[in-house]
Amino acid sequence: MSLDADLAAMGLMPATILVGYVAPEKPAAQAGLQANDLVLFVDGDPIGSFESFVSRVQTSGGRPLEITYSRAGRVERVALAAREETVPGLYEIEGLEEKVYQIGLGAAVSTLPGAVEKQQLRNPVESLPRAVEMAWAMTTDYLEGLGKLFTGEVGTDKLAGPIGIARIARKSLDQGWLDYLSMMMVISINLGFLNLLPIPILDGGQAVLYSIEGIKRSPLSVRTKELATSLGFALIVLLMGRAFWNDLTPFWLRFVDWLSSS
């Protein structure tokens, strides 16, 4: 389970990052970072969670980062560059690895005064805006990912079908009911926006067709509607087929490994 997930379950969110371990011969170790250092800033920006810190590292593209940290009460600064590493993918199957930027640093829950702050909202007046904020953040992340999918920045090998979604849901349930409910919210938001895509067979596509009829001030021909629906259906089938292929690929790779080893 991630650091934020552990703390969130207790109603705590990290205000700074306490270094739990530093992998040898990695950029963090080579820059002199040590366990029990307290990371304060990255490029001058405060880091409120380990996930946001990881995001900054992974999106750096190997660009040098200035890490401000505290050690034994002294504030120090060091520059380091993340290194591209090959890590297991979503299903942790050989052949489906991913490349990410890492510095070889892990976080630990800090017991230092002020290292964590209480963030358990029981008042609906306070918790509702926070829930809306989280939902909006997930929505924007989804739209950004969807845009990258259609522009080709993200490959279709990242699509997950029913089997993949079930695996992800199971993993989130293993981490606790809070992570599981959050995952269900993400899936619901994704399905809602998927239905709003301008693909004729979906509600979003129907809205586009109705808008065209409104602009023309005349109905579209039956032939045009049938053609649009057929194209939309074909696109959905292709996407579903790709998602199912991604789901079944790990099982196929395992079967091939079994055949080669037997």
C-alpha positions as CSV (number, residue, x, y, z in Angstrom):
1,M,0.0,0.0,0.0
2,S,1.2,3.5,-0.7
3,L,2.2,6.0,2.0
4,D,-0.7,8.2,1.3
5,A,-3.2,5.3,1.4
6,D,-1.8,4.2,4.8
7,L,-2.1,7.7,6.2
8,A,-5.4,8.5,4.6
9,A,-6.9,5.4,6.3
10,M,-5.9,7.0,9.6
11,G,-7.1,10.4,8.7
12,L,-3.5,11.7,8.2
13,M,-1.8,13.2,5.1
14,P,1.9,13.9,5.0
15,A,3.0,17.5,5.1
16,T,6.6,16.5,4.2
17,I,8.4,13.3,3.2
18,L,10.5,11.3,5.6
19,V,13.0,9.2,3.6
20,G,12.6,5.6,4.6
21,Y,15.4,4.1,2.5
22,V,17.8,5.0,-0.3
23,A,18.7,2.4,-2.8
24,P,22.4,2.0,-3.3
25,E,24.0,3.3,-6.6
26,K,20.8,5.2,-7.5
27,P,20.7,9.0,-8.1
28,A,19.4,9.7,-4.6
29,A,22.3,7.8,-3.0
30,Q,24.8,9.3,-5.4
31,A,23.5,12.8,-4.5
32,G,24.1,12.1,-0.8
33,L,20.5,11.6,0.4
34,Q,20.1,9.3,3.4
35,A,17.4,7.6,5.4
36,N,15.6,9.9,7.9
37,D,16.2,13.0,5.7
38,L,13.1,15.1,5.5
39,V,12.3,16.2,1.9
40,L,10.8,19.7,1.9
41,F,10.8,21.1,-1.6
42,V,11.4,20.1,-5.2
43,D,12.6,22.9,-7.5
44,G,11.4,25.3,-4.8
45,D,7.9,23.9,-4.7
46,P,6.5,22.3,-1.4
47,I,5.6,18.6,-1.7
48,G,2.5,17.6,0.3
49,S,2.4,13.9,-0.5
50,F,4.7,11.1,-1.7
51,E,2.5,10.6,-4.8
52,S,3.0,14.2,-5.9
53,F,6.8,13.8,-5.3
54,V,6.9,10.6,-7.4
55,S,4.9,12.4,-10.1
56,R,7.4,15.2,-10.2
57,V,10.3,12.8,-10.5
58,Q,8.6,10.6,-13.2
59,T,7.6,13.6,-15.3
60,S,11.1,15.2,-15.1
61,G,12.3,13.2,-18.1
62,G,15.8,13.0,-16.6
63,R,16.0,16.8,-16.1
64,P,18.0,17.8,-13.0
65,L,15.9,18.4,-10.0
66,E,16.8,20.6,-7.0
67,I,15.8,18.7,-3.8
68,T,15.6,20.7,-0.6
69,Y,15.8,18.5,2.5
70,S,16.4,18.7,6.3
71,R,18.9,16.6,8.1
72,A,19.4,16.9,11.9
73,G,17.9,20.3,11.8
74,R,20.0,21.7,9.0
75,V,18.4,22.5,5.6
76,E,20.4,21.3,2.6
77,R,20.0,21.4,-1.2
78,V,21.2,18.9,-3.7
79,A,20.7,18.5,-7.5
80,L,20.0,15.1,-9.0
81,A,18.6,13.7,-12.2
82,A,16.2,10.8,-12.3
83,R,17.3,7.7,-14.2
84,E,15.1,5.8,-16.6
85,E,14.3,2.3,-15.2
86,T,12.4,-0.7,-16.5
87,V,9.8,-1.8,-14.0
88,P,7.0,-4.4,-14.0
89,G,3.8,-3.2,-15.7
90,L,0.2,-3.4,-14.5
91,Y,0.0,-7.2,-14.5
92,E,3.7,-7.7,-13.5
93,I,4.1,-10.1,-16.4
94,E,7.4,-10.5,-18.2
95,G,7.2,-8.7,-21.6
96,L,4.8,-6.1,-20.3
97,E,7.3,-3.9,-18.5
98,E,7.2,-0.1,-18.4
99,K,9.9,2.5,-18.4
100,V,9.7,5.2,-15.7
101,Y,12.1,7.7,-14.2
102,Q,13.2,7.0,-10.6
103,I,15.8,8.3,-8.1
104,G,15.8,5.2,-5.8
105,L,14.2,6.8,-2.8
106,G,11.4,5.4,-0.6
107,A,9.3,7.2,2.0
108,A,8.5,6.3,5.6
109,V,5.8,7.6,8.0
110,S,7.4,10.4,10.0
111,T,7.1,10.7,13.8
112,L,8.8,14.1,13.8
113,P,6.7,17.0,15.1
114,G,4.8,18.7,12.3
115,A,5.8,16.0,9.8
116,V,2.1,15.0,9.4
117,E,-1.0,17.0,9.7
118,K,-4.5,16.0,10.6
119,Q,-6.9,16.0,7.6
120,Q,-9.9,13.9,8.7
121,L,-13.0,15.8,7.7
122,R,-16.2,14.7,9.5
123,N,-18.2,17.9,8.9
124,P,-20.2,17.5,5.7
125,V,-19.8,21.2,5.0
126,E,-16.0,20.7,4.9
127,S,-15.9,17.2,3.4
128,L,-18.3,17.8,0.5
129,P,-16.1,20.4,-1.2
130,R,-13.1,18.2,-0.6
131,A,-14.9,15.3,-2.3
132,V,-15.9,17.5,-5.2
133,E,-12.2,18.6,-5.5
134,M,-11.0,15.0,-5.5
135,A,-13.6,14.0,-8.1
136,W,-12.7,17.0,-10.3
137,A,-9.0,16.0,-10.1
138,M,-9.8,12.5,-11.1
139,T,-12.0,13.8,-13.9
140,T,-9.3,16.1,-15.3
141,D,-6.7,13.2,-15.1
142,Y,-9.1,11.0,-17.0
143,L,-9.7,13.6,-19.7
144,E,-6.0,14.2,-20.0
145,G,-5.4,10.5,-20.4
146,L,-8.2,10.2,-22.9
147,G,-6.8,13.0,-25.0
148,K,-3.3,11.4,-25.0
149,L,-5.0,8.1,-26.1
150,F,-6.5,9.8,-29.2
151,T,-3.4,11.8,-30.0
152,G,-1.2,8.7,-29.7
153,E,0.8,9.9,-26.7
154,V,-0.5,6.9,-24.8
155,G,-0.8,3.5,-26.6
156,T,-3.9,1.3,-26.7
157,D,-1.9,-1.3,-24.8
158,K,-2.9,0.7,-21.7
159,L,-6.6,-0.1,-22.1
160,A,-8.1,-2.5,-19.6
161,G,-11.2,-4.7,-20.2
162,P,-13.4,-6.5,-17.7
163,I,-10.6,-8.8,-16.5
164,G,-8.2,-5.9,-16.0
165,I,-10.7,-3.8,-14.2
166,A,-11.6,-6.7,-11.9
167,R,-7.9,-7.2,-11.1
168,I,-7.4,-3.5,-10.3
169,A,-10.6,-3.6,-8.2
170,R,-9.3,-6.6,-6.3
171,K,-6.0,-5.0,-5.6
172,S,-7.7,-1.9,-4.3
173,L,-9.9,-4.0,-2.1
174,D,-6.8,-5.7,-0.7
175,Q,-5.6,-2.3,0.3
176,G,-8.7,-1.4,2.2
177,W,-12.3,-0.3,1.7
178,L,-11.3,3.3,1.3
179,D,-9.1,2.6,-1.7
180,Y,-11.8,0.3,-3.1
181,L,-14.5,3.0,-2.9
182,S,-12.2,5.5,-4.4
183,M,-11.5,3.0,-7.3
184,M,-15.3,2.5,-7.8
185,M,-15.7,6.3,-8.0
186,V,-12.9,6.4,-10.6
187,I,-14.6,3.7,-12.7
188,S,-18.0,5.4,-12.4
189,I,-16.5,8.7,-13.6
190,N,-14.7,7.0,-16.5
191,L,-17.9,5.3,-17.6
192,G,-19.8,8.5,-17.4
193,F,-17.4,10.4,-19.6
194,L,-17.0,7.4,-21.9
195,N,-20.7,7.6,-22.6
196,L,-20.4,11.3,-23.5
197,L,-17.8,10.7,-26.2
198,P,-19.0,12.0,-29.6
199,I,-19.4,8.4,-31.0
200,P,-22.8,8.0,-32.6
201,I,-23.7,4.8,-30.8
202,L,-23.2,6.5,-27.4
203,D,-25.2,9.3,-25.8
204,G,-22.5,11.9,-26.7
205,G,-22.7,10.9,-30.3
206,Q,-26.5,11.1,-30.3
207,A,-26.2,14.6,-28.9
208,V,-23.9,15.5,-31.7
209,L,-26.4,14.2,-34.3
210,Y,-29.2,16.1,-32.7
211,S,-27.1,19.3,-32.7
212,I,-26.4,18.9,-36.4
213,E,-30.1,18.5,-37.1
214,G,-30.7,21.6,-35.1
215,I,-28.2,23.6,-37.1
216,K,-29.5,22.3,-40.4
217,R,-33.1,22.8,-39.2
218,S,-33.9,19.5,-40.9
219,P,-33.5,15.8,-39.9
220,L,-30.6,13.7,-41.1
221,S,-31.4,11.0,-43.5
222,V,-31.9,7.5,-42.3
223,R,-29.0,6.4,-44.4
224,T,-26.7,8.9,-42.7
225,K,-27.8,7.9,-39.2
226,E,-27.3,4.2,-40.0
227,L,-23.8,4.9,-41.4
228,A,-22.9,7.0,-38.4
229,T,-24.2,4.3,-36.0
230,S,-22.3,1.6,-37.9
231,L,-19.0,3.5,-37.7
232,G,-19.5,4.2,-34.0
233,F,-20.3,0.6,-33.3
234,A,-17.2,-0.6,-35.3
235,L,-15.0,1.8,-33.3
236,I,-16.4,0.6,-30.0
237,V,-15.9,-3.0,-31.0
238,L,-12.3,-2.3,-32.0
239,L,-11.6,-0.6,-28.6
240,M,-13.3,-3.5,-26.7
241,G,-11.3,-6.0,-28.8
242,R,-8.1,-4.3,-27.9
243,A,-9.0,-4.1,-24.2
244,F,-9.9,-7.8,-24.2
245,W,-6.6,-8.6,-26.0
246,N,-4.7,-6.7,-23.3
247,D,-6.6,-8.7,-20.6
248,L,-5.8,-12.0,-22.2
249,T,-2.2,-11.3,-23.1
250,P,-0.8,-12.0,-19.6
251,F,-2.5,-15.4,-19.6
252,W,-1.1,-16.2,-23.0
253,L,2.4,-15.2,-21.9
254,R,2.0,-17.5,-18.9
255,F,0.8,-20.3,-21.1
256,V,3.8,-19.8,-23.4
257,D,6.2,-19.8,-20.4
258,W,4.6,-23.0,-19.1
259,L,5.0,-24.7,-22.5
260,S,8.6,-23.6,-22.8
261,S,9.5,-24.8,-19.3
262,S,7.7,-28.2,-19.6
